[in-house]
Amino acid sequence: MAAMETTDAQRNITRNVRILMAARDMFSQQELADSLGWTSAKMTKTLKGDRRWSVEDLYEIGRIFGISAGALLGSTAEVVAAAGPTVATPVNGSVTSR
């Protein structure tokens, strides 16, 4: 089966989830998978773009990180603002905390 085409919205969500994970410095992929009740395989597939984020996923991730589901669809600046005092920014495709 061919890999699913990843839309800009799906890429934005993935980027924003990674930013939140780094900003909170408390969620590895496995920790987030556990918090969502997912297997590590499902988490990996979703972060790689092989599985699409669902509306339910956005609400649950928003609940876990204390932000709105809509913020996950927004810009990096919106997610950084929603993440609170720890600022994370993408640098050359990776996420770093400052």
Buried (B, 14 or more C-beta within 10 A) or exposed (E): EEEEEBEEEBEBBBBBBBBBBBBBEEBEBEBBBBBBEBEEEBBBBBBEBBBBBEEEBBBBBBEBBEBBBEBBBBEBEBBBEBBEEEBBBBEEEEBEEE
